[in-house]
Amino acid sequence: MEPRLIVVRGNSGSGKSSIVERIRAAHGRGIAYIEQDYVRRIIFQELDDPNGANIEAIGQLARHALDRGFHTVVEGILPTVRYGAMLAELARDHADHFFYYLDIPFEETVRRHATRDKANAFTAADMADWYRPRDLLEQPRETIIDESSALGATVQQILQETGLGLPAAELEVGDDDRPAGRE
């Protein structure tokens, strides 16, 4: 199977990281995870600047991982105004791409954020400053996932659409929506 490029975008608190962690847990080794916040805030210690070093670095990391045969997930808020051109270029350069946008209302993102380990890292007011409703890319088109899709269902959708999941007959969903036998 050719390496897949998967992009998961959405506002802070929309569930992006949880989705990627579950995709990796279900699939196992072979998935590179490129997290926008890590590259921007930890590696470069920069604000989300239109000419930030992280933008090109994320594109280069994704290309490198794909060239090395890794399925690659790029995850982050990735605002269209700053990251759109880089993401469109990645899609043009890699035919096996799947883009997802988590379209979650602000109130729900705040509720979800309150349940996270990093709930004290920033406030609802901070989230309101960052929130951009339906910040969709023009190209490539994104599959829109709204708040009615449970975490387990969203993960299964992405695994099936990308070909990274187990055949549906082999899945048993437990109380926490994880495929049975997967940690």
C-alpha positions in Angstrom: 0.0 0.0 0.0 1.3 3.4 -0.9 1.8 5.8 2.0 -1.2 7.9 2.8 -1.2 11.6 3.7 -4.0 12.4 6.2 -4.6 15.9 7.4 -6.8 16.5 10.4 -7.7 20.2 11.0 -10.1 22.0 13.3 -10.3 24.5 16.1 -8.6 24.1 19.5 -10.5 21.5 21.6 -12.2 19.9 18.6 -10.7 16.4 19.2 -7.8 16.4 16.6 -5.2 14.9 18.9 -7.5 12.2 20.3 -8.4 11.1 16.8 -4.8 10.8 15.7 -3.8 9.0 18.9 -6.6 6.4 18.3 -5.7 6.1 14.6 -2.1 5.2 15.6 -3.3 2.8 18.3 -5.6 1.0 15.9 -3.1 0.8 13.0 0.1 0.2 14.9 3.6 1.2 13.7 4.2 3.0 10.4 2.3 6.3 11.0 4.3 9.5 11.3 2.4 12.1 13.4 3.3 15.7 12.7 1.6 18.0 15.2 1.5 21.7 14.3 1.6 22.8 17.9 4.7 20.8 18.7 6.6 22.0 15.6 5.5 25.6 16.1 5.6 26.0 19.9 8.2 23.5 21.0 10.7 23.2 18.1 10.6 26.9 16.9 9.0 28.6 20.0 7.2 31.0 17.6 3.9 32.6 17.5 1.5 31.6 14.6 3.1 34.0 12.2 2.2 34.1 8.4 5.9 33.6 7.6 6.6 31.2 10.4 9.4 28.7 10.0 7.0 25.9 11.2 4.9 26.1 8.0 7.6 25.0 5.6 9.0 22.6 8.3 5.7 20.8 8.6 5.6 20.4 4.8 9.1 19.1 4.7 8.6 16.7 7.5 5.4 15.3 5.8 7.3 14.9 2.5 10.2 13.2 4.2 8.0 10.8 6.1 6.0 9.9 3.0 9.2 9.5 1.0 10.4 7.0 3.6 7.2 5.0 3.3 5.3 6.2 6.4 1.6 7.0 6.4 1.7 10.5 7.6 -0.9 12.5 9.7 -0.5 16.2 9.9 -2.7 17.6 12.7 -3.4 21.1 13.9 -5.6 24.1 13.7 -3.6 24.9 10.6 -5.5 28.2 9.7 -6.2 28.3 6.0 -4.9 31.9 5.6 -1.4 30.7 6.7 -1.2 27.0 6.0 -3.6 26.6 3.0 -0.9 27.0 0.3 1.4 24.5 1.9 -1.4 22.0 2.4 -2.6 22.4 -1.2 1.0 21.8 -2.4 1.3 18.6 -0.3 -2.0 17.4 -1.7 -0.9 18.1 -5.3 2.4 16.3 -4.7 0.8 13.2 -3.1 -2.1 11.5 -4.8 -3.1 9.4 -1.8 -4.3 12.2 0.4 -7.3 12.5 2.8 -8.2 15.8 4.4 -10.6 16.1 7.3 -12.0 19.2 9.0 -13.6 19.0 12.5 -16.5 21.4 12.4 -17.3 21.7 16.1 -19.2 24.7 17.6 -17.2 26.9 20.0 -19.2 26.0 23.1 -18.5 22.3 22.5 -14.7 22.9 22.0 -14.7 24.7 25.4 -16.5 21.7 27.0 -14.1 19.2 25.5 -11.1 21.3 26.4 -12.2 21.2 30.1 -11.8 17.4 30.1 -8.2 17.4 28.8 -5.0 17.1 30.8 -3.9 20.6 29.5 -7.2 22.2 30.5 -5.3 24.8 32.6 -2.8 25.6 29.8 -5.2 28.2 28.3 -8.6 29.6 28.9 -11.9 29.8 27.0 -11.1 33.4 26.2 -7.9 32.3 24.6 -9.8 29.7 22.6 -12.3 32.4 21.5 -9.5 34.5 20.1 -8.3 31.5 18.0 -11.7 30.2 17.0 -12.4 30.3 13.2 -15.8 28.8 12.2 -15.7 26.6 9.1 -12.2 27.6 8.1 -12.3 25.2 5.1 -9.6 24.9 2.5 -10.6 25.7 -1.1 -8.3 22.9 -2.4 -8.1 20.1 -1.6 -11.7 19.5 -0.5 -12.0 18.3 3.1 -14.4 15.8 4.6 -16.3 17.7 7.2 -17.0 15.9 10.5 -19.4 17.6 12.9 -20.0 17.2 16.6 -22.6 14.4 16.1 -19.8 12.0 15.2 -18.5 10.2 18.3 -14.7 9.8 18.7 -14.8 6.1 17.9 -17.0 6.6 14.8 -14.8 9.3 13.5 -11.7 7.2 13.9 -13.4 4.2 12.2 -14.5 6.5 9.3 -10.9 7.8 8.8 -9.4 4.3 9.1 -11.9 2.9 6.5 -11.7 5.8 4.1 -7.9 5.8 4.1 -7.6 2.0 3.9 -5.6 2.0 7.2 -8.2 0.1 9.2 -9.0 -3.5 9.7 -11.9 -4.9 7.7 -15.1 -4.0 9.5 -15.9 -7.7 10.2 -12.8 -7.8 12.4 -13.8 -4.9 14.6 -15.4 -5.2 18.0 -16.2 -2.0 19.6 -15.8 -1.8 23.4 -17.2 0.6 26.0 -14.6 3.3 25.0 -15.1 2.8 21.3 -11.7 1.3 20.8 -11.4 -1.7 18.5 -11.1 -4.8 20.7 -7.6 -6.1 21.4 -6.0 -2.7 20.7 -4.4 -0.6 23.5 
